Amino acid sequence: MLTMIAITIGLFFAMNIGASGAAASMGISYGAGVVKKRMSLLLCSVAVFLGAWLGGGEVVKTMGSGIVPNGIFSVPIALIVLASSALSLFIANILGIPLSTSEVAVGSVVGAGMVYQSIYVGNLVWIMSFWLLTPIVSFLIGIFASLLLKNKRLQRWMRAPKSVPILSVLVVFMGFFEAFSAGMNNVANAVGPLVGANILSTEKGIFWGGLFVAIGVLLLGHRVLETNGKKITAIRLEEGCIISGTGAGLVTAASIFGIPVPLTQITTSSIIGIGFGKHGKAVLKKSIIVQMLTVWIVSPIVSMILAYTFIQLLIEHDVYPIIVMAGVFISVLGVLSLIKRQSHSMIVPQEAAKE
């Protein structure tokens, strides 16, 4: 019974990965009017499945046995890890906080490792360094590409009517490549714990995980595609090629090394880099940077705490660590409240003095 529940949660998680993250890969092609919505979703689903099936094995191994020993993953532990990841994303969606699927999944696995004091710290540090490095590299590539696009000869060529079909084909190909890389990297978030618990083999995990990510794209991805393609910002074809190509290249490279990375943050950093190259420091809005850093920090911590708490309560039947964590949580809320009141009390006299 627990095995069936674990598989169901894992595959449902895979569908949500397809609906939220992977479906965005073809947003630029759709937004530019190069392909219709149904064709965008179909191309994306095919690419995601192929990416998972052909290249998802290394990241699945990392999630199943590269962060904590696979001996930790019993069926109940795998179930709790997957439920913690899914619950973290559900809570974040309710609160309107964007979280990274890869970071949430890693956080849940780390939470399980903390209970049994068994974490491959070196591997975890290696993964976290990629989380920090890949958005920076993406940002720098965006700046370089934006400066390159300012070349007058290149601009004349891109504005020529004969160049539009070439750029249109290229932006679709890059979107397909980005969806392929998303399949390589993200399927492990849903099936890694199942493979670690020997519920599924690696081959079956990447096949069924990739299939359900693809189903999620087809059935649930239309809203994300519409938002990313039509409602955020207008992106030129050449810029779209750079954004999708940069994200796809970095995520594919990370997947070859078995590193789960946040595609959304990489893509966002590339967009910011292009904007920086065009408009300078004005594009570096503090709110965007703070939001990205918050997502980077909060994503794994939320799922880690949930996984740790559930395992302590349901598997180990130990309430004392939970009491300590609750005390820390209450203390943090109290400190934040005091800081907010203090800052407010300082602002009010200043405003009164001005009047």
C-alpha positions in Angstrom: 0.0 0.0 0.0 2.8 2.5 1.0 4.7 1.5 -2.2 1.7 2.4 -4.4 1.1 5.7 -2.5 4.8 6.6 -3.0 4.7 5.8 -6.7 1.5 7.8 -7.1 2.9 10.9 -5.3 6.1 10.6 -7.4 4.3 10.5 -10.7 1.9 13.2 -9.6 4.9 15.3 -8.7 6.3 14.6 -12.1 3.1 15.9 -13.8 3.4 19.1 -11.8 7.0 19.5 -12.8 5.9 19.3 -16.5 3.1 21.7 -15.9 5.1 24.4 -14.1 8.7 24.3 -15.2 9.1 22.3 -18.4 6.1 23.9 -20.2 7.8 27.3 -19.9 10.6 26.1 -22.3 8.6 26.8 -25.4 7.2 30.1 -24.1 9.4 32.3 -26.3 8.6 30.5 -29.5 4.9 30.6 -28.7 5.0 34.3 -27.6 6.7 35.3 -30.8 4.0 33.6 -32.8 6.4 31.1 -34.4 4.3 28.1 -33.3 0.8 27.6 -32.1 -0.1 26.7 -28.5 -0.9 23.0 -29.2 2.2 22.5 -31.3 4.3 24.2 -28.6 3.0 21.9 -25.9 3.4 18.8 -28.1 7.0 19.7 -29.0 7.8 20.4 -25.4 6.3 17.1 -24.2 8.3 15.1 -26.7 11.5 16.9 -25.9 11.0 16.5 -22.1 10.3 12.8 -22.5 13.4 12.3 -24.7 15.6 14.3 -22.3 14.5 12.2 -19.4 14.7 8.9 -21.2 18.0 9.5 -22.9 19.9 11.6 -20.4 18.1 11.6 -17.0 20.0 8.7 -15.4 22.9 10.6 -13.8 20.7 13.1 -11.9 18.4 10.2 -10.8 21.4 8.5 -9.3 22.4 11.6 -7.5 19.0 12.1 -6.0 18.7 8.4 -5.1 22.2 7.8 -3.7 24.5 10.7 -4.2 23.3 13.0 -1.4 22.5 10.4 1.2 23.3 6.6 1.2 20.5 4.7 -0.6 20.2 2.5 2.5 18.3 5.4 4.1 15.6 5.2 1.5 13.0 2.8 2.8 9.5 2.9 1.3 8.2 5.1 4.1 11.2 7.5 3.9 10.8 7.8 0.1 7.1 8.5 0.6 7.8 11.3 3.2 10.6 12.8 1.1 8.3 13.1 -2.0 5.4 14.3 0.1 7.6 17.0 1.7 8.7 18.2 -1.7 5.1 18.3 -3.0 3.8 20.0 0.1 6.5 22.6 0.0 5.5 23.6 -3.6 1.8 23.5 -2.7 2.4 25.9 0.3 4.5 28.1 -1.9 1.8 28.3 -4.6 -0.8 29.3 -2.0 1.5 32.0 -0.6 2.5 33.1 -4.1 6.2 32.4 -3.5 8.2 30.9 -6.4 10.3 27.9 -5.4 12.8 25.9 -7.4 11.7 22.2 -7.9 15.3 21.0 -7.9 16.2 22.8 -4.8 13.0 21.7 -3.0 13.7 18.0 -3.9 17.3 18.2 -2.7 16.2 19.9 0.5 13.8 17.0 1.3 16.5 14.4 0.7 18.9 16.4 3.0 16.2 16.5 5.7 16.1 12.7 5.6 19.8 12.5 5.8 19.9 14.9 8.8 17.6 12.5 10.8 20.1 9.7 10.5 23.2 12.0 10.5 24.3 10.6 7.1 24.9 13.1 4.4 27.6 13.2 1.7 28.6 16.8 2.6 31.1 17.0 -0.3 28.5 16.2 -2.9 26.0 18.5 -1.3 28.5 21.4 -1.4 29.3 20.6 -5.0 25.6 20.8 -5.9 25.0 24.0 -4.0 28.1 25.6 -5.7 26.3 24.8 -9.1 23.2 26.6 -7.8 25.3 29.7 -7.2 27.6 29.4 -10.2 25.1 28.6 -13.0 23.0 31.8 -12.6 26.1 33.9 -12.5 27.5 32.3 -15.7 24.0 32.7 -17.3 24.0 36.4 -16.3 27.5 37.0 -17.8 26.6 35.2 -21.1 23.5 37.4 -21.3 25.6 40.5 -21.0 28.1 39.4 -23.6 25.4 38.3 -26.0 23.6 41.7 -25.6 26.8 43.6 -26.3 27.4 41.4 -29.4 23.9 42.1 -30.7 24.6 45.8 -30.7 26.9 45.2 -33.7 25.5 47.2 -36.6 26.2 44.6 -39.3 24.6 41.9 -37.2 21.6 44.2 -36.5 21.1 44.8 -40.2 21.2 41.1 -40.9 18.7 40.3 -38.2 16.3 43.0 -39.5 16.4 41.7 -43.0 13.3 39.8 -44.1 15.3 36.7 -45.2 16.6 36.4 -41.6 13.2 36.0 -39.9 12.6 32.3 -41.1 16.1 31.4 -39.9 15.7 33.0 -36.5 12.2 31.4 -36.2 13.5 27.9 -36.8 16.5 28.6 -34.5 14.3 29.8 -31.6 12.0 26.7 -31.9 15.1 24.5 -31.9 16.5 26.2 -28.8 13.2 25.9 -27.0 13.1 22.2 -27.9 16.7 21.9 -26.6 15.7 23.7 -23.4 12.8 21.3 -22.8 15.1 18.4 -23.5 17.5 19.6 -20.8 14.6 20.1 -18.4 13.7 16.5 -18.9 17.3 15.4 -18.3 17.5 17.3 -15.0 14.0 17.6 -13.5 12.7 14.0 -13.8 15.0 13.0 -11.0 13.2 15.3 -8.6 10.1 13.1 -8.8 11.6 9.6 -9.1 15.0 9.8 -7.5 13.7 8.8 -4.0 11.7 5.9 -5.6 14.9 4.6 -7.3 16.9 5.1 -4.0 14.3 3.0 -2.2 14.5 0.3 -4.9 10.8 0.8 -5.6 11.7 1.4 -9.3 14.9 0.7 -11.2 16.8 3.6 -12.8 15.5 2.7 -16.2 11.9 2.4 -15.2 12.2 5.5 -13.1 13.4 7.7 -15.9 10.9 6.2 -18.4 7.8 6.6 -16.2 9.0 9.9 -14.7 9.7 11.3 -18.2 6.3 10.0 -19.4 4.4 11.7 -16.6 6.4 15.0 -17.0 5.4 14.9 -20.6 1.7 14.2 -19.7 1.9 17.1 -17.3 3.0 19.4 -20.1 0.2 18.4 -22.4 -2.6 18.4 -19.8 -1.6 21.2 -17.5 1.0 23.3 -19.2 -1.2 25.7 -21.2 -1.5 28.3 -18.5 2.2 28.5 -17.8 2.9 28.6 -21.6 0.4 31.5 -22.0 1.9 33.4 -19.0 5.5 33.0 -20.1 4.8 33.6 -23.8 2.3 36.5 -23.8 2.0 38.1 -20.4 5.5 38.9 -19.0 7.6 40.8 -21.6 8.3 41.0 -25.3 11.5 39.2 -26.3 13.0 39.4 -29.8 13.8 36.2 -31.6 17.5 36.6 -31.4 17.3 37.3 -27.7 15.0 34.2 -27.3 17.6 32.1 -29.0 20.3 33.2 -26.5 18.1 32.8 -23.4 16.9 29.3 -24.3 20.3 28.2 -25.6 22.1 29.4 -22.5 19.6 27.7 -20.1 19.7 24.5 -22.2 23.5 24.4 -22.4 24.1 25.0 -18.7 21.4 22.5 -17.6 22.6 19.9 -20.0 26.1 20.2 -18.7 25.0 20.0 -15.1 22.9 16.9 -16.0 25.9 15.1 -17.5 27.6 15.6 -14.1 24.5 14.5 -12.3 23.8 17.9 -10.7 20.2 19.0 -10.2 20.0 22.7 -11.0 17.3 25.4 -11.0 16.4 26.1 -14.7 14.1 28.9 -13.8 16.8 30.9 -12.0 19.2 30.3 -14.8 16.8 31.6 -17.4 15.9 34.6 -15.3 19.5 35.4 -14.9 20.1 35.3 -18.6 17.1 37.7 -19.2 18.6 40.1 -16.6 22.0 39.8 -18.2 20.6 40.8 -21.6 18.7 43.7 -20.0 21.9 44.8 -18.2 23.7 44.8 -21.5 21.0 47.0 -23.1 20.0 49.3 -20.3 22.8 49.2 -17.8 22.4 49.2 -14.0 18.8 50.3 -14.2 17.7 46.7 -14.9 19.3 45.5 -11.7 16.2 46.1 -9.5 16.8 45.3 -5.9 13.5 43.4 -5.6 14.5 41.0 -8.3 17.8 40.1 -6.8 16.3 39.8 -3.3 13.6 37.5 -4.7 16.1 35.2 -6.4 18.3 35.0 -3.3 15.2 34.3 -1.2 14.1 31.5 -3.5 17.7 30.1 -3.5 17.7 30.0 0.3 14.1 29.2 1.2 13.4 26.4 -1.4 15.6 23.7 0.2 15.2 24.9 3.8 11.3 24.6 3.7 11.3 21.1 2.3 14.3 20.0 4.5 12.4 21.1 7.6 9.2 19.3 6.5 11.0 16.0 5.7 13.0 16.1 8.9 9.9 16.8 11.0 7.7 14.2 9.4 10.4 11.5 9.7 11.1 12.3 13.3 7.4 12.2 14.2 6.1 9.4 12.0 9.1 7.0 11.7 11.3 7.7 14.8 8.4 8.8 17.1 10.7 11.5 18.6 9.0 14.8 19.5 12.0 16.6 21.2 13.7 17.8 18.0 10.4 19.1 16.8 9.9 21.1 20.0 13.4 22.6 19.6 12.6 23.6 15.9 9.3 25.1 16.9 11.1 27.2 19.5 13.6 28.4 17.0 10.8 29.2 14.5 8.9 31.2 17.1 12.1 33.0 18.2 12.9 34.0 14.6 9.4 35.3 14.1 9.7 37.3 17.3 13.0 38.8 16.2 11.6 39.7 12.8 8.6 41.4 14.5 10.9 43.4 16.8 13.1 44.5 13.9 10.0 45.6 11.9 8.6 47.5 14.9 12.0 49.2 15.5 12.3 50.3 11.9 8.7 51.6 11.9 9.4 53.6 15.2 12.4 55.2 13.6 10.6 56.1 10.4 7.6 57.8 12.2 9.7 60.5 14.1 11.6 61.3 10.9 8.4 61.9 9.0 7.1 64.0 11.9 10.3 66.1 11.9 9.9 66.7 8.2 6.3 68.0 8.7 
